[in-house]
């Protein structure tokens, strides 16, 4: 009887561990939520445009993420009313670490076109959604 209970508990815990989302997927989801908040709190007029990676090739995703991280630190709040929300959001990006790429990417941040902050955030969200989709498909296989 004890062995059966232990086996059932072991089976239950191992299946929940396998079903749990990876740390990276959780982080991507958090970043996606922060981007959505920032889209409404960021100044889009009379500001410097930012280098915006779009559709980076497979080996350049980490470089693109690094460009986005550095770009978000240059964003400005829309007004003083959203400053607290803006500051909290930026803090998430400061803490986010990007794994170092195994090989050097041929394109640098400066090689990408400059776009307004809202378009920059939209492209960032698209990349994070793509990475999140890849993360979930990797977990399924």
N, C-alpha and C positions, 0 to 999 in steps of 0.2 A: 504494500500500500504506500509506504514512504517513497519507494523508488518511483512509483507512478506519479505521485505529487511532485517530486523533485523534477522528474522528466517534463511534466506539464509546465512547471514554472520556468524551467530552462528554455523550453520551446517558446513560451510566451515572451520572455525577455529578449531572446535572440531575434524573434520576428519583429518586435517593436524597435530594436536597434537598427535593423535593416531598413525599416520603413521610415525612420526619422530622417529629416532633411539634413543634408550636409551643412557644415558650418559656413562654407562658401555660399551656398544657396540662401541661407538665412541672411548673410551679410548683403548679398545682392538685393534681396527683397527689401531690406532696411534702406539701402541706398536709393532704390526706386521710389520708396515712399518719401524720402527726403527730397528727391528731385521734384516730385509732384508738389510738395509744399513750397519749394523754392520758385517754381514757375510763376506763382502768384505773388511772390514777395520780392522779386528781383527787378531792379531798375533796367529798363530796356532802351531808353532814349538818352541821348547825350552821354553815352559811356563808350569805352573802348571795346571794339569787337574782339572776339576770342578765336584762336585757332581751333577749328572744329573737325576732329577726325570723323570721317564717314566711311563705313564699310571697310574697316582695316583688314588687311590680309591676315591669314591664320597666325603667322609668326609675329605680327605687330600689334596684337590685341593688348598686351601688357603696356606697350609704349603708348597706345591710344588711351588706356585707362590712366596712365600717368599724366598725359596731356590734359585729360578731363579733370583730374584731381587738381592740378596746378591752376587750371582755368577757373575752377569754382572758387578758389581762394582769391580771385581777382574780381568776383562779382560784388555788386553794391546793392544795399537794401533799397526798396522802392521808396519808403518813407520811414519816419521815426516810429510809426505805429506798428510796423512789421519787424522792427529791429530785433526784438527778442526772439521771434521765430527764426529770423534769418541767422542770428548768431548761433542758435542751437543747431541749425542745419549745417552750417559751415564747420562746426565742431566735429560733426560726424565725418566729414571729408578729411579733416586734419588727422583724425585717428585712423582712417582707413589706410592700410598698407597694401602695396601692390607687390606681388611676388616678382622677383627679378627674372627677366626673360633669359632663357638659356642661350639664345643667340641674339646678336644685335640686329635691330630692325633698320632697314635702309632709309626709312622716312623718319624725319624728326617732327616735333610739334609744329615748327615753323613752316613745314612743307604743306600743311593743310590750310585750306581757305579760311579766312576770318569771317565769322558770322555774328549776328547780334546775340546777346545773352539768352534770350528765350529759344532761339533756334539751336544754340549751343546745348542748352538743357534738354531739348527734344532729342537731339542726336545722342546725347549721353544716355538718356532713358532707353532709346532703341538698342544701343549696344548692351546695356545691362539686361534688357529683356532677352536679347539673343543669348547672352551668357547664361542667364537663368534657364532658358529653354534647353541649352546644351547640357547644363548641369543635371536637369531632371531626366533628360534622355539618357545620360550616362548612368544615372542611378537605376533606371529601368532595365538596362542591359546587363 
